[in-house]
Amino acid sequence: MATNAYHDNGTDDTAGKTRQLLELIKCTAITSECNSALLIGPRGSGKTTILKSILQELDQIKEVKNNLLQVHLNGLVQRDDRTALKEIARQINLENTLGDHVFVG
């Protein structure tokens, strides 16, 4: 599993970092690799904007669109594993699924 951290170190190479993150997510979706990325920066620095832009671009690629599942969590709301997993299940419509025994309540 590859992990990449993106941190604003004062240099403004936003385009390069954005392209690198886009390629990571694209490769992950197409090849089913297990990668993760951590975007770190102060509030209002553009983390969400960059990610939304990348996801919009990736949504235009059929191979990626068919394999990519987006789940949105908020650390202020989903503060522990239980509430995070419950929200993930809700967003991907797994509530009360019998096939793989997923029950959320």
PyRosetta script that sets phi, psi and omega in degrees:
from pyrosetta import init, pose_from_sequence

init()
pose = pose_from_sequence("MATNAYHDNGTDDTAGKTRQLLELIKCTAITSECNSALLIGPRGSGKTTILKSILQELDQIKEVKNNLLQVHLNGLVQRDDRTALKEIARQINLENTLGDHVFVG")
pose.set_psi(1, 127.6)
pose.set_omega(1, 177.9)
pose.set_phi(2, -97.0)
pose.set_psi(2, 138.7)
pose.set_omega(2, 176.7)
pose.set_phi(3, -124.6)
pose.set_psi(3, 132.8)
pose.set_omega(3, 178.4)
pose.set_phi(4, -123.6)
pose.set_psi(4, 133.9)
pose.set_omega(4, 177.1)
pose.set_phi(5, -110.3)
pose.set_psi(5, 134.5)
pose.set_omega(5, 178.1)
pose.set_phi(6, -115.5)
pose.set_psi(6, 114.4)
pose.set_omega(6, -177.2)
pose.set_phi(7, -130.7)
pose.set_psi(7, 136.8)
pose.set_omega(7, 178.3)
pose.set_phi(8, -74.6)
pose.set_psi(8, 105.8)
pose.set_omega(8, -179.1)
pose.set_phi(9, -100.6)
pose.set_psi(9, 19.1)
pose.set_omega(9, 177.2)
pose.set_phi(10, 99.5)
pose.set_psi(10, -22.1)
pose.set_omega(10, 177.8)
pose.set_phi(11, -86.1)
pose.set_psi(11, 145.4)
pose.set_omega(11, -176.9)
pose.set_phi(12, -104.2)
pose.set_psi(12, 75.7)
pose.set_omega(12, 175.2)
pose.set_phi(13, -109.9)
pose.set_psi(13, 48.2)
pose.set_omega(13, -176.2)
pose.set_phi(14, -58.5)
pose.set_psi(14, -43.2)
pose.set_omega(14, -178.7)
pose.set_phi(15, -62.1)
pose.set_psi(15, -42.5)
pose.set_omega(15, 179.3)
pose.set_phi(16, -66.2)
pose.set_psi(16, -42.3)
pose.set_omega(16, 178.9)
pose.set_phi(17, -67.5)
pose.set_psi(17, -38.9)
pose.set_omega(17, 178.4)
pose.set_phi(18, -63.6)
pose.set_psi(18, -45.3)
pose.set_omega(18, 178.9)
pose.set_phi(19, -62.3)
pose.set_psi(19, -41.0)
pose.set_omega(19, -180.0)
pose.set_phi(20, -63.8)
pose.set_psi(20, -43.4)
pose.set_omega(20, 178.3)
pose.set_phi(21, -66.5)
pose.set_psi(21, -41.4)
pose.set_omega(21, 177.7)
pose.set_phi(22, -58.1)
pose.set_psi(22, -47.1)
pose.set_omega(22, -179.7)
pose.set_phi(23, -64.4)
pose.set_psi(23, -37.4)
pose.set_omega(23, 178.1)
pose.set_phi(24, -62.1)
pose.set_psi(24, -48.6)
pose.set_omega(24, -178.8)
pose.set_phi(25, -67.2)
pose.set_psi(25, -41.2)
pose.set_omega(25, 178.8)
pose.set_phi(26, -59.8)
pose.set_psi(26, -49.2)
pose.set_omega(26, -179.5)
pose.set_phi(27, -63.5)
pose.set_psi(27, -39.6)
pose.set_omega(27, 178.6)
pose.set_phi(28, -61.5)
pose.set_psi(28, -44.9)
pose.set_omega(28, -178.1)
pose.set_phi(29, -69.5)
pose.set_psi(29, -40.5)
pose.set_omega(29, -176.1)
pose.set_phi(30, -74.8)
pose.set_psi(30, -42.2)
pose.set_omega(30, -174.7)
pose.set_phi(31, -99.5)
pose.set_psi(31, 1.5)
pose.set_omega(31, -178.0)
pose.set_phi(32, 57.4)
pose.set_psi(32, 33.7)
pose.set_omega(32, 175.7)
pose.set_phi(33, -73.1)
pose.set_psi(33, 159.6)
pose.set_omega(33, 177.5)
pose.set_phi(34, -102.8)
pose.set_psi(34, 90.0)
pose.set_omega(34, 178.5)
pose.set_phi(35, -117.8)
pose.set_psi(35, 159.7)
pose.set_omega(35, 173.1)
pose.set_phi(36, -141.0)
pose.set_psi(36, 155.0)
pose.set_omega(36, 177.8)
pose.set_phi(37, -135.9)
pose.set_psi(37, 142.2)
pose.set_omega(37, 179.2)
pose.set_phi(38, -120.3)
pose.set_psi(38, 117.6)
pose.set_omega(38, 177.6)
pose.set_phi(39, -98.1)
pose.set_psi(39, 121.6)
pose.set_omega(39, -176.8)
pose.set_phi(40, -122.8)
pose.set_psi(40, 134.9)
pose.set_omega(40, 176.3)
pose.set_phi(41, 177.3)
pose.set_psi(41, 163.4)
pose.set_omega(41, -179.6)
pose.set_phi(42, -67.3)
pose.set_psi(42, 159.4)
pose.set_omega(42, 177.0)
pose.set_phi(43, -54.9)
pose.set_psi(43, 132.8)
pose.set_omega(43, 178.0)
pose.set_phi(44, 83.3)
pose.set_psi(44, 8.9)
pose.set_omega(44, -177.7)
pose.set_phi(45, -85.2)
pose.set_psi(45, -6.6)
pose.set_omega(45, 175.3)
pose.set_phi(46, 105.6)
pose.set_psi(46, 11.4)
pose.set_omega(46, -179.4)
pose.set_phi(47, -57.7)
pose.set_psi(47, -51.1)
pose.set_omega(47, -178.7)
pose.set_phi(48, -66.6)
pose.set_psi(48, -40.4)
pose.set_omega(48, 179.8)
pose.set_phi(49, -61.6)
pose.set_psi(49, -45.1)
pose.set_omega(49, 179.3)
pose.set_phi(50, -63.3)
pose.set_psi(50, -45.3)
pose.set_omega(50, -178.8)
pose.set_phi(51, -64.5)
pose.set_psi(51, -42.4)
pose.set_omega(51, 177.8)
pose.set_phi(52, -62.4)
pose.set_psi(52, -40.2)
pose.set_omega(52, 178.3)
pose.set_phi(53, -62.7)
pose.set_psi(53, -44.2)
pose.set_omega(53, 178.8)
pose.set_phi(54, -62.8)
pose.set_psi(54, -45.7)
pose.set_omega(54, -178.1)
pose.set_phi(55, -65.3)
pose.set_psi(55, -35.1)
pose.set_omega(55, 176.0)
pose.set_phi(56, -64.1)
pose.set_psi(56, -42.3)
pose.set_omega(56, 178.9)
pose.set_phi(57, -66.0)
pose.set_psi(57, -42.5)
pose.set_omega(57, -179.9)
pose.set_phi(58, -68.1)
pose.set_psi(58, -27.5)
pose.set_omega(58, 179.3)
pose.set_phi(59, -65.0)
pose.set_psi(59, -17.2)
pose.set_omega(59, 179.6)
pose.set_phi(60, -84.7)
pose.set_psi(60, -11.4)
pose.set_omega(60, -178.7)
pose.set_phi(61, -98.5)
pose.set_psi(61, 113.8)
pose.set_omega(61, -173.6)
pose.set_phi(62, -55.6)
pose.set_psi(62, -44.8)
pose.set_omega(62, -179.0)
pose.set_phi(63, -58.6)
pose.set_psi(63, -38.8)
pose.set_omega(63, -178.9)
pose.set_phi(64, -76.8)
pose.set_psi(64, -46.2)
pose.set_omega(64, -176.9)
pose.set_phi(65, -56.0)
pose.set_psi(65, -38.5)
pose.set_omega(65, -179.0)
pose.set_phi(66, -72.4)
pose.set_psi(66, -19.5)
pose.set_omega(66, -174.8)
pose.set_phi(67, -114.1)
pose.set_psi(67, -4.8)
pose.set_omega(67, -173.9)
pose.set_phi(68, -100.8)
pose.set_psi(68, 129.3)
pose.set_omega(68, 177.8)
pose.set_phi(69, -119.3)
pose.set_psi(69, 122.4)
pose.set_omega(69, -178.8)
pose.set_phi(70, -100.7)
pose.set_psi(70, 132.2)
pose.set_omega(70, 174.6)
pose.set_phi(71, -130.2)
pose.set_psi(71, 129.8)
pose.set_omega(71, -178.5)
pose.set_phi(72, -108.6)
pose.set_psi(72, 121.6)
pose.set_omega(72, 178.0)
pose.set_phi(73, -120.4)
pose.set_psi(73, 154.5)
pose.set_omega(73, 177.6)
pose.set_phi(74, -127.2)
pose.set_psi(74, 117.9)
pose.set_omega(74, -177.6)
pose.set_phi(75, -60.9)
pose.set_psi(75, -19.7)
pose.set_omega(75, 177.1)
pose.set_phi(76, -80.3)
pose.set_psi(76, -22.6)
pose.set_omega(76, -179.2)
pose.set_phi(77, -101.1)
pose.set_psi(77, -51.2)
pose.set_omega(77, 179.5)
pose.set_phi(78, -93.7)
pose.set_psi(78, 86.9)
pose.set_omega(78, -172.3)
pose.set_phi(79, -88.6)
pose.set_psi(79, -11.7)
pose.set_omega(79, 179.9)
pose.set_phi(80, -141.0)
pose.set_psi(80, 171.5)
pose.set_omega(80, -177.3)
pose.set_phi(81, -59.3)
pose.set_psi(81, -40.6)
pose.set_omega(81, -176.4)
pose.set_phi(82, -62.3)
pose.set_psi(82, -48.4)
pose.set_omega(82, -178.8)
pose.set_phi(83, -71.0)
pose.set_psi(83, -32.5)
pose.set_omega(83, 177.0)
pose.set_phi(84, -66.0)
pose.set_psi(84, -45.8)
pose.set_omega(84, 179.2)
pose.set_phi(85, -64.9)
pose.set_psi(85, -36.3)
pose.set_omega(85, 177.9)
pose.set_phi(86, -64.0)
pose.set_psi(86, -41.9)
pose.set_omega(86, 179.0)
pose.set_phi(87, -69.6)
pose.set_psi(87, -38.4)
pose.set_omega(87, 176.3)
pose.set_phi(88, -60.5)
pose.set_psi(88, -47.4)
pose.set_omega(88, 179.6)
pose.set_phi(89, -60.3)
pose.set_psi(89, -40.8)
pose.set_omega(89, 179.0)
pose.set_phi(90, -63.1)
pose.set_psi(90, -44.3)
pose.set_omega(90, -176.7)
pose.set_phi(91, -69.2)
pose.set_psi(91, -30.7)
pose.set_omega(91, 179.9)
pose.set_phi(92, -101.6)
pose.set_psi(92, 17.2)
pose.set_omega(92, 173.8)
pose.set_phi(93, 56.6)
pose.set_psi(93, 44.9)
pose.set_omega(93, 178.3)
pose.set_phi(94, -100.0)
pose.set_psi(94, 0.4)
pose.set_omega(94, -177.8)
pose.set_phi(95, -57.4)
pose.set_psi(95, 128.7)
pose.set_omega(95, 176.6)
pose.set_phi(96, 63.0)
pose.set_psi(96, 24.1)
pose.set_omega(96, 177.2)
pose.set_phi(97, -69.0)
pose.set_psi(97, 135.0)
pose.set_omega(97, -178.6)
pose.set_phi(98, -96.2)
pose.set_psi(98, -29.1)
pose.set_omega(98, -174.8)
pose.set_phi(99, -54.7)
pose.set_psi(99, -50.6)
pose.set_omega(99, -179.9)
pose.set_phi(100, -110.6)
pose.set_psi(100, 18.4)
pose.set_omega(100, 175.4)
pose.set_phi(101, 59.8)
pose.set_psi(101, 47.2)
pose.set_omega(101, 175.4)
pose.set_phi(102, -98.3)
pose.set_psi(102, 117.5)
pose.set_omega(102, 178.9)
pose.set_phi(103, -127.4)
pose.set_psi(103, 127.0)
pose.set_omega(103, 177.9)
pose.set_phi(104, -121.8)
pose.set_psi(104, 131.6)
pose.set_omega(104, -179.2)
pose.set_phi(105, -154.6)
pose.dump_pdb("model.pdb")
